[in-house]
Amino acid sequence: MKATLQRVEAEFAVSVSELKKSPTAIIGDANGMPVAVLNHNRIMAYMVPAETYEAMLERLDDLDLAEIVKARANETGVPVAVDEL
């Protein structure tokens, strides 16, 4: 079986065993940065603080909305009387 190298997208990496011992301490030690979770020296997940995850989702939402705006940029608008709403 050929081993493939994985690119680690985090400055911190822990084994599943280490994570089980004290997940709170590991998150604290990472100071808000992502943590790569390894199983048999292979990355199985990344762990990020809740605030970071929420910010990532918000950013992805913004990117989706920007794509919609770009797609509709050349559409003809429909006149609407604001005072009638």
N, C-alpha and C positions, 0 to 999 in steps of 0.2 A: 504494500500500500504506500503510495507516494504522499509524503507530508507536504502540506501547503502552508506557507507563512501567512499569518493574519496581521493586518495593520491594527495596532492598538490606538484607538482614538481617545485616550485618557492618560493623564499623568500618573494616576493611581490604579493599581490592579490588586485584586485580592482573590484568593481561592474561595470556593463555596464553603469549605470548612472554616476558614477565618471569618467569613461573613456570618455564619451561623452563631459563632461565639459572641459577637457583639456588633450587630448592624449599626446601632446608634453611634458607637465609638468610631466606626469606619467612616460614616457620613460626616461626623464632626471633624475627623482628621483630614478629610478631603477639602474642607473649607469651601464648600459650595461647588466644587469641581466634579466632573463625572468620574465614576469609578468603574473600571472594567471588572466584571465578575468572570473568573476563570473556572472551568471544570476540566480536569486533566490537561491543563495548560492550553486550553482552547477557549476563546472568548464565547461565552454563552449569553451575556447580557451586559448592558450598561445601566448603572444606577445613578440617578441624578436627584437632587433635592426637589421637593414638590414645586417650589417657586420657579425653578429652572424649567421643569417640565411644562408648567402652565405658560411660561413665557415662550417656550418653543411652540406650543400649540397656537398661541396668539399670533406669533410670527407667521406660521403656516397659514392660518386663517387670512391674515393680511395679504400674503402672497396670492392666495386663491382669489380674493376680492380684486386685487390689482389686475389679475388676468381677465376677470370678467369686465372690468372697466376698459381695458385695452381692446377686448373683443367688441365692445359696444361703442367705442369711440366714434365711429363713423355713422352710427345710426341716426336717423332723423328723430328729433324729439317730438313729443306731443304737448301742445300748449295746455296749460292748466291754470285756472284762476285761483290763486292762493286764498283770497278772501272768501271763496265759496266753500272751502273745506271746513 
